[in-house]
């Protein structure tokens, strides 16, 4: 068991943050017509700001049985980030740049379990190790800053970091009768047609709105859809040897993770002249394909952008299952016997073949176009294509 507490400045302090400096920048609405003139903007200093405090509690156990052939460990931890330095929501009339303040509290807890077995049977040697871990967090407190929006939200009180908020998808409009019934709701596109998305009126105010009207007791229709953080991370290393041959296999994956990929390639015909991914072919709604995965095609930049945007709002519809299993590394080697290497004045000669990222199993790659291993993958412009590496080589020691 262990306990610890430390400070963390995390590079959020400037060298002169204790001094209210003034910089000439900004754009002030002065004159007719309003041209925007630069002016002096003060950087407000804080005399009460402190380092973030991190407290960690941990308990664990290691074990070994059967002459150490079976071994493993288990750890459980709880971590609190107190006095987190965050930007506060302040009026635009403040007249200066406010410093970050100690306003947040984050709780993280998780566990890790590992198990290994190794043995020798004649000339056959083998070992297998496996690891499974999980971690989750919750923003317990964020004083004076609880705003959020549709989409991926970094921080919101009561929810994990990197959470998605969007609309509750209720399927596609199938026929004119269903269309007429759905059009009784307010705040929806007037050009809706069969094949377009339907979202639930969560707060029951008769219209689709993000935040509702607090004065009337309505909370809006945005709901929590999940978060981008990986859960149930696992890996395994397998090593097999027989005489001069050796095979090593390393697999790794994530058991639970959800996310939405956005951008040009993630929305078919985002603009009419953008070619859709092959992945989308046959997956959009048509009268002949009413059970399709995605809505009808509505090209952008031809006067129907409101419909296109409606169909691709942040919701449970475009949410992808980003759980994956990867064959991260494989190495097959042969160690040339000493009786042969000694003839050439060599101490050791090893011939090997190796490969990395040879296989990926995941439902969230959109036809192999995206890598589910990228934790913060959100925009397709920021991702790299899949790649595999093959190597053939010699290790020689004289």
N, C-alpha and C positions, 0 to 999 in steps of 0.2 A: 504494500500500500504506500501511497505517496500523496503529498500535498505541496503545492507551490503557488506563489503569487509574485508577479513581476509587473513592471511598467512597460508600456509599448508606445513609442512615439510614432512609429510607422511612417516616418517621413512627412508628416502633415504639419510640422512646425517649420516655419521659415527662420532664418538667422536673426531677423529683426522684427519678428511678430509682436514684440512687446512695445514697439514704437509705432505710433499712429502716423505712418508715412503718407505722403500725398503724391499722386502721379497725375500727369496731364494726359488724359485719355477720355474716352466716352464720347457721347453725342447728345448735346443738349438741344431741346426743341425751342430755338430762339429765332425770331425774325419772321418776316412775311415775304415770300413763302418760307415755310419751315425747311431749312436746309440742314440742320443738325450741326452744331458747332462743338468742337472739342473744348474741354474744360478741366478744372482740377477736381479729382475724385479722391477723397480720403479713404485710406484703409484703416478701419476701426481696430484698435488694439484691445486685447482682453487681459485683465489682471487676475482673473480667476481660473483660467484654463489650465488643466493639468494633463499629464499623460494618461492614456487609457490603462486600466488595470485589468490584468488577466489572472484569474484564479483557476487552478486545475486540481481536481481530485481524481485519483486513480487507484484501482485495486486489481490485482491479478495473481495468477498462479502458473507455475511451470511444473510439468510432470514428465516422468520417464519410467517405463516399465520394460520387462522382458529383456534384461541386460542392455537397456538403452536402445533396443531396436524400435520401440514405439515411444515417441516423445511428442510433446505439444505444449501449448500455452493458451491462456485466456486472459484478456484484459478488458476492463470496463472503466470508462472515464466520464467525467462531467467537467465541462469548462464554462466559465462565465467571463464574458467581456463586459466590464463595467466602465462607466464614464466614457463610452465610445465617442470619438470626435466626429461629429456630423454637421452638415449645414442645416441651419434652422430656417423655417419659413418666416420671412420678415416682409413688411410692407415695402413696396417699390419706392415709397416716399422717404425711405431711410436716408438716402443721400450719400451712401458710402458702401464699401464692400465689407460685410461683416465677417469676422473670423469664425472658424468652426468652433463648436461648443460641445461640452461634455453632456450629451443628452441621451445617449443610447445604452441599452443593456441587451446582450445577446447570450442565449443559453445553447450550448452544444453538448450533446451526449452521444456516446457510441461505444462499440465493443469490437474486439478482434479475436478470432479463434484460429489457431494453426495446429496442424496435426501432421506427423511424419512417420514413415516406416521405412526401414532399410534392412537388408538381409543378404546373405550369401548362400547359394545352393550350388555346390560343386564349383564349376568355373563360371557360373552365372551370378552376377552381382546386380542388385537393383535397389533403387530408393524412390520413394514417392512422397512428396510433401504437398500439402494443400492449405490454403488460407481463405478465410471468409471474414469480412468486416462490414460494419454498417455505421453510419453517422447521420444524425439529423440535427437541425438547429431551429430555433424560434426566436424571433425578435420580440423580447419581452416588453421593452419600453423604448419609445422614441418621442421624447418630449417636444411638443411644438412643431412636429413635422410628420403628419400622418396622411399626407396627400398620396394619391395613387392614380393610375390611368389604365386604359385598356392596353393589354400587351404584357411584356416582361417588365416586372417592377422589382428593382433591386432591394428596396426596404419598405416594409409595411408592418406596423405593430400587430403582433398576434400571429404572424405568418413566417415561414422560412424565408431566408434570403433567396433572391432570384425566383420569385413566384410569378406565375401567369394568372392574369385576371381577364376574363372575357365573357362571352355570351354562351348560354346553354343551348347547344344545337339540338333541334328537334326534327331533323330530316329535311328533305326537299319537297317542294310543292309538286304534287303528283297530277292534279287535274284542275279544271276550272272551278269546280265546287269548293275544293280545298283553298284555292286561290282567293275566291270571294270571301270565304270565312276568315282567312288570315288578314285580308285587307281592312277588316274592321278595326285592327290595331292602328294606332297613330305612329307617326315618325318612322315610316317605312317608305322605300322608294315607290313612286307611282307606277313605274314600268315593270313591276314584278310579274313574273310569268312562271308557268310550270318549269321545274328544273332549278329554280332559285332556292336559296336557303331560308329556313324558318328558325327563328330564335325565340326562346321562351320569355314571356312577360313575367319575370320572377316576382316583382313586387305587386303585380296585379293592378297597375294604374291605367291599363288600357292602351299603353304605348311602349315602344322599345326605347329606353333611355339608359344611358350609362350610370348616372348617379341619382336620378330621381329628384324629388323636391323635399328636402328635410322639413320645411315648414308645414308640409301637408302629410308628413309621416311616411313618405315613400323613399325607399333606399336605392332605387335603381336596379338594373338588371345584370350588372357585372357580378360574376361569381368566381370563386377560386377554382382554377383548373389544374393545379399541380405546380411543381417547381422543377427547375433545371438541374438540381443537384443529384448526383448519382447515389443510389442505394444498393446495398448488398454487393460490394465489390469482392471479386474472388479471383484466385489464381492457383495454378498447380504446376509443379516442376517434376518431371519424370525422367529418371536417368537409368538406362539399361546398358549393361556391359557383359559381353561373352568373349572370352579369350582376348583377341586383339581388337575386337569391334566395340564401338560405343555409340549409343543413340541417346540424345538428349532432346526433350520436348518441353516447351513452356507455353502454357495457355493462360489467357487472362480475359476477364470480362466484367460486366455490370449486370446485375439481375433486374434492376428497376430504374428507369429514367425516362422522362417524357420531355418533349420539346417541340417547338414550331420553327421550321426553317422558312425564312422569308426572303424576299428579294425577287430579282428578275426571273431566275430559273425556277423558283419555287411556286410561281403563279403562272399557269399556262396563258399565253397571249396577254401578259401584263400590258404590253403595247402590241398593236396588231402586227407589227413587223418583227417581233421577237419569236423565234421558233421555239415551240414547247419542247420539253424533254421527252424522249421516247417513253419514259415512265408513264406519262399521262395518257398516252394513246389507248383508247378503249376504256378509260376509267372515268370519263365525264358523263353526266346525265344526258340521256336522249330518251325520246318516247320508247325506243326499242331497248334501252338499257336503264330502266327506272330504278334499279338497285345499285347504281354506280357509287363509287367511293367519293367522287367530287361533283360539284355543281355543273350546270351547263356552261358551255364556253361563251364568255362575253368578252370580246376583244376590247382592249383599252385604246384610248386616243381616237375614238370614232363617235364620241358623244354619249357613251354609256358607262362612263367611269364610275358613276354612283352605284350602278348595279354590280359592276365588277368588284368594287370595294365592299359592297354589302355581302356578297357571296364569300368573300375571303376575310371577313372580320375575324379577330382573335376569338376562337371558340374551340369546343372539343372536336370539331370536324377536322381541321388541319393538324391537330395534335398527333405527333408520331411517337411510336414506341421505340425508344432509343436503346433498349437493352441489347447487349451483344455478347458474343463469344468470339475470341480471336486466337488463332494459332500464331502467337507472336514470334516464336523462334523454334527452329528445328535444326539440329546438327547431327550428321552421321559421319563417323570418323573411323579410320583404321590405323592402328599403330604398328608399323613395320617391326617384325621381331628383331631383337638385338643381334642375333647371329648373322643377320643380313646387313644391318646398319654398321656393324663393327668393321665389315670389309671395306667400307667407304669412309672410315674414320669419323663416323657420326655417332653421337650419343643417342640421338632419338630422331625418328622420322615419322611424321603424322600426316596422313592424307585425309582431307575432310571436304564435305559438302555442307553448306548451311544456307538457310533461307529465313527471312523475316517477313511478318505479315502475310503469310501464305494463304490464310483462309479467314474470312469474316462471315459470321452468321448473325444477321440482324434484320428486323422488319422495318427499320427506320432509315435505310440508306437511299430511298427513292430510286430504286433500280441500280444501285451501285454508284450513285453520283455523289454521295456524301459519306463522310467518315463519322460513325457514331461515337468514336473514341474522343472526339474533340468536345470537351466539357462545355465550353462557352460558345459552341457553334450556334449562331442565330441567323446571320446573314450569309447567303451563299457566296457573296463576293469575298468572304474572308476564309474560305476553306480551300484545302488542297485536294487534288484527286487521289484516289487510291493508288498505292504503289507497293510493289513487291520487290524484294532484293534477293538475288541468288548469288552465292559465292562458292568457288571451288579453289582450294588452295593446299599449300604444303607448309608444315611447321618443321623446320630443320634446326637441330641443335648439335653443334660440333664440340 
